[in-house]
Each structure stands twice: as structure tokens, then as C-alpha cells.
Amino acid sequence: MEDIKILVVEDEGIIGLNIKKKLKSFGYTVPAIVATGEEAIKMAEITFPDLILMDVRLKGDMDGVQTAGEIRKIFDIPVIYLTAYSDDEVLERAKKTEPYGYIVKPFKANDLRSNIEIALYRHKMEKGM
């Protein structure tokens, strides 16, 4: 497997570390775990990950939906939401950012992996690679 980098944007430290552990067990690299939208944008610019796992609720002034929208505009990095929130308002806002997936916590490891693989493949095909 090529070296796939996945940035984790999660405001709960212990959950972020758990996600990182799962991702590493799948063979992915996690360049950082960040808790705010501002940090996510900065780390996306520094590490240019292949994919971002984004929580909807974040610390700071930007939530995950706003952050995903900015990252999409600036970097064209695919985002999968990984969140405990699935109400209609959040879903409608999230859809507008054109995510590559929306996984509701708690999640199964296999669901996470299959969503990541499909998102990476879809992004690659859309770029004509």
C-alpha cells in the first residue's frame, strides 16, 4: 500500500488517539490530530494529507462543516465526516460541502476503512489519475 496520510480533526483527545490507532492498524499514516478548524487548515497546508476525517463539533470559532468547506475550496482534499451528530440541520449543512462520506459514531473499524478506501478511489478517479 502506498503511504496514505490521513489528518484527524477531532476535539476529544482520547477519541482522536483511538482513531489514530485504528488508522495505523490499517497501514495509514496520521501526520497530526488537531482539535480546531484553524489548526486543521494549517495542518492541511503543512502536511497535505490524502484525506481528512472531520468531526462536526470542534473547539474554537469554526465548526467542522465550516472547516471542511474551507479546506475543499483551498486544497481539494477529500473529507469524511466522523461525528456523533446526524440531525437534519447538520446533515443539510454537511451535504453542501460535498463530503466523501459521513460516518456516525460509534462506528465499526471496517466501516471506517471501507469508507476511506472508497473516498480515496473516488477522489483519484475524479482527478483523472
C-alpha positions as CSV (number, residue, x, y, z in Angstrom):
1,M,0.0,0.0,0.0
2,E,1.3,3.4,-0.8
3,D,1.8,5.8,2.1
4,I,-1.6,7.3,2.6
5,K,-1.7,10.3,5.0
6,I,-5.0,11.0,6.9
7,L,-5.4,14.1,9.1
8,V,-7.7,13.6,12.1
9,V,-9.7,16.6,13.2
10,E,-11.3,15.7,16.5
11,D,-11.8,17.8,19.6
12,E,-11.9,14.9,22.0
13,G,-8.2,13.9,22.6
14,I,-8.9,10.3,23.6
15,I,-11.2,9.7,20.7
16,G,-8.6,11.2,18.3
17,L,-5.9,8.9,19.7
18,N,-8.3,5.9,19.3
19,I,-9.0,6.8,15.6
20,K,-5.3,7.3,15.0
21,K,-4.6,3.8,16.4
22,K,-7.2,2.3,14.1
23,L,-5.9,4.1,11.1
24,K,-2.3,3.0,11.8
25,S,-3.5,-0.6,12.2
26,F,-4.9,-0.3,8.6
27,G,-1.5,0.9,7.4
28,Y,-2.3,4.6,7.1
29,T,-0.1,7.5,8.3
30,V,-1.6,10.1,10.7
31,P,0.5,13.3,10.4
32,A,-1.5,15.0,13.2
33,I,-4.6,15.1,15.3
34,V,-6.0,18.6,15.7
35,A,-8.9,20.0,17.7
36,T,-9.8,23.2,15.9
37,G,-10.8,24.3,12.4
38,E,-7.9,26.8,12.3
39,E,-5.4,24.1,13.2
40,A,-6.9,21.8,10.6
41,I,-6.4,24.3,7.8
42,K,-2.9,25.0,8.9
43,M,-2.0,21.3,9.1
44,A,-3.6,20.6,5.7
45,E,-1.3,23.2,4.3
46,I,1.8,21.8,6.0
47,T,1.2,18.1,5.6
48,F,-1.2,18.0,2.5
49,P,-2.9,14.8,3.6
50,D,-4.6,12.4,1.2
51,L,-7.9,12.6,3.2
52,I,-9.3,14.3,6.3
53,L,-11.5,12.7,8.9
54,M,-13.5,15.6,10.3
55,D,-15.7,15.9,13.4
56,V,-18.6,18.3,13.1
57,R,-18.1,19.8,16.6
58,L,-14.7,21.4,17.1
59,K,-13.1,23.7,19.6
60,G,-12.6,27.3,18.5
61,D,-14.6,29.6,16.2
62,M,-15.1,27.2,13.3
63,D,-17.1,24.0,13.4
64,G,-16.2,21.0,11.2
65,V,-18.6,21.9,8.4
66,Q,-17.2,25.4,8.0
67,T,-13.7,23.9,8.2
68,A,-14.4,21.2,5.6
69,G,-15.9,23.9,3.2
70,E,-12.7,26.0,3.5
71,I,-10.4,23.0,3.0
72,R,-12.4,21.9,-0.1
73,K,-12.1,25.4,-1.6
74,I,-8.4,25.9,-0.8
75,F,-6.8,22.4,-1.1
76,D,-9.3,20.0,-2.8
77,I,-8.6,17.3,-0.1
78,P,-11.4,14.8,0.4
79,V,-13.2,15.0,3.7
80,I,-15.2,12.3,5.5
81,Y,-17.2,13.4,8.5
82,L,-16.8,11.2,11.5
83,T,-19.3,12.5,14.0
84,A,-21.9,11.8,16.7
85,Y,-24.2,14.3,15.2
86,S,-26.7,13.3,12.5
87,D,-29.6,15.6,12.9
88,D,-31.2,17.1,9.8
89,E,-29.7,20.6,10.1
90,V,-26.2,19.3,10.4
91,L,-26.7,16.8,7.5
92,E,-28.0,19.6,5.3
93,R,-25.1,21.9,6.1
94,A,-22.6,19.0,5.6
95,K,-24.0,17.9,2.2
96,K,-23.2,21.4,0.9
97,T,-19.5,20.8,1.4
98,E,-19.7,17.7,-0.8
99,P,-18.1,15.2,1.6
100,Y,-16.8,11.9,0.5
101,G,-18.6,10.2,3.4
102,Y,-20.5,10.7,6.7
103,I,-19.9,8.1,9.4
104,V,-21.9,8.3,12.7
105,K,-20.1,7.5,15.9
106,P,-19.8,5.0,17.4
107,F,-18.5,3.3,14.2
108,K,-17.1,-0.1,13.3
109,A,-13.5,-0.3,12.2
110,N,-14.5,-2.0,8.9
111,D,-17.0,0.8,8.1
112,L,-14.2,3.4,8.6
113,R,-11.8,1.5,6.4
114,S,-14.2,0.9,3.6
115,N,-15.4,4.5,3.6
116,I,-11.8,5.7,3.5
117,E,-10.9,3.3,0.6
118,I,-13.9,4.3,-1.4
119,A,-13.3,8.1,-0.8
120,L,-9.6,7.8,-1.8
121,Y,-10.6,5.8,-5.0
122,R,-13.3,8.3,-5.9
123,H,-11.1,11.3,-5.5
124,K,-8.4,9.7,-7.6
125,M,-10.8,8.9,-10.4
126,E,-12.3,12.5,-10.3
127,K,-8.8,13.8,-10.7
128,G,-8.3,11.6,-13.7
129,M,-5.4,9.6,-12.2
